[in-house]
Amino acid sequence: MKRALPLLLTYIAVVAVACFLAFVVSQTTASAQVPAQKSKPATETVKYSLPGTYKTESALATWRDASRQRELPVKLYFPDTNAAKKGAEEVAKFPVILFSHGLGGNREAGIRWAEHWASHGFVVVSMQHAGSDEALWKGAAPRDFPEKMKAGATLSNLGLRVGDVHFVIDEIIRRIDARETGFVNADPKRIGMSGHSFGAQTTLAVTGQKAPTLGGQSGFDSRIVAAIAFSPNARNKSNLTRQFGDIKLPFFSVTGSDDGSILGDGTKAEDRRLPFENMPAGQKYLVVFDGGDHAIFGGSEFRQRRPGTTRDTGIQAGVMAGTLAFWSAYLRQDDAAREWLSRIEQGGFKATLGAKDIFELK
């Protein structure tokens, strides 16, 4: 990571302002080796936007990485298997999903997505990254927020976030082996990575993104099977094919037509398409929700800072449907989910979108 850090400076420095709104909403390839799951015919697909059959349990914890002398607050979401065990000899293995918050956020970020995924049989671990979390702005006067937020967008914090992901995966595997609560039925061979805004940058970093002028990717973690980036970006426009050309695992980019400039940072909504457009073809997806802004994709409550709208509700339903189908397709090897997500002509995910929404795959 040290070798890549200096060359990422330009890329990360501008991310600070683009991630500012993430703190607002936060207030509040191994897949081929996985045995295919028996799945329903495409004509009988579930309503992916509806809650699943599992009651969702949650727990707060703080995990300590002794090697880095670093504590990592996490929030765990996991399916309650008590009902599933009745009349069944064995509970199915649950894939595991990591979620990384935006700059200034916390472990409550992405709660809408996490609860939805867990209700459908996924274990979710939402991480809180010290140094780029809510501690940046707590207690500060509103006029000082921008500068406080920028102070967290350092190269060292990017490196810490990448290290956090590696540590959390190590810890998940250890806890699965120890059969700890929440991880008894988790599957260490089916791990997904996701994040919003600065968390999307973290996701790109651990799934194969290169520095524009360097070969090699020090942040890459081969244990990640598939990934979703909410509000991704490519602030550095140099060597885009080189930057994203090594992201070969299944990847879903989620953004909106209004997911552009934050506080005049110059980001255009179309910039958030660039990672998808410059990844190699094969199991890559992009959805652009008409009217979707940066806040909606954080997956948190808006509270008083931004009133929710009817359109927000529709976008959230679309996000839940598309992302659940993606995880089912690539963490469960569910053929029906993959077919429903990928179908373009009739039915499927695209048919649930509005006339101005955009869905692409390659």
C-alpha positions, 0 to 999 in steps of 0.5 A: 500500500505504501508504494501506491499511496503517493500516486493516489494523492490527487485521486483521494484529495478531491474525494473529501468534498464528494463524500461530504453528503455521506456523513449527512445520511450517516447520522442516523475468483472464488465464486466459480468454486461455489456449488450452484444453488437449486433455484426457481424457474425465472417465471417464479422469481421472488419479489426482490424488493419485498422483505425476506422470510427471515427475522433480522437480528442485529448486534453492536461490537468492537473488534480489535486488530492487535497487529495495527493497534486499531479498534473497529466498531461494527454492526452485525445483521444476521438471519434468525435461524430458529424458525428455519431449524424447525422441521429442517435438518440443517440451515442453509449456509449464509453468504457474508456482505461487508458494508463501508460507510462514506466520509464522516459516517458510522456503522449505522450507514447502509441500514436499509440495505443491510436489513433487507439483505439479512432478511433474505439470508445474508450476514452483513457486517457494517464497518466504522472506519476510525479517522474517516468516521463521524468523529471528524465533525461531532462537536464542530460548528456547522461552518466548520464541517467542510474543513473537518470533513476534508481533514479525513480524506487522507492517504493514510485513512484510505490505507487504514480503510483497506486494512480494515477490510482485510482485517474484517474478513480475517475476523469473520473467518475466525468467528465462523470457525469459532461458531460465534453467534451470528456466524454459525451458518455463515459461509467464508467462501462467499463474501461480498464487498459494498460501500457508499461514496468514500466506501465505494472508493474503498470497495473499488480499492479492494476489488482491483482498482490500480493507481493510474500510473502504477502496476499492481494493486496492493489493496486487492483481496482475492477472498471477495467474490462480488461487489456493489459500489453505491455512488462510485467515482473516477475523480482522476481521469488518467488511464481509466482502463488501466485503473479499472481494467483488473476488476474482473469479479462481478460488480454492480455500480449504483448511482443516479442522474442527480448524483453529481457535484457536492458543494461545488467539487466539480463532479458530474453525474456521468463521472460515476459511470466511469468505473463501470465503463472502464471495467472489462466486460463480463458480469458488470452491471450499472443502474442510474436512477432518474432523480437519484441524488448522493444522499439516497444511496447511503441507505440511511434515514434522512431525518430532518436534513432532507425530507424524503419523497415518493421518488426516494421510496421508489428508488430505494425499492429499486435498489433493494430489488437489484442488489438482492438479485445481484447478491443472490446471483453471484454469492449463491449462484442462483440462476433464476436471480441472474436471469431476472437481473440480466433480462433486458427485453421483457420482464426482469429487473429492467422492467421494474425501472422507470422510463428515464432510469438507465440499466446497462450490463456487459 
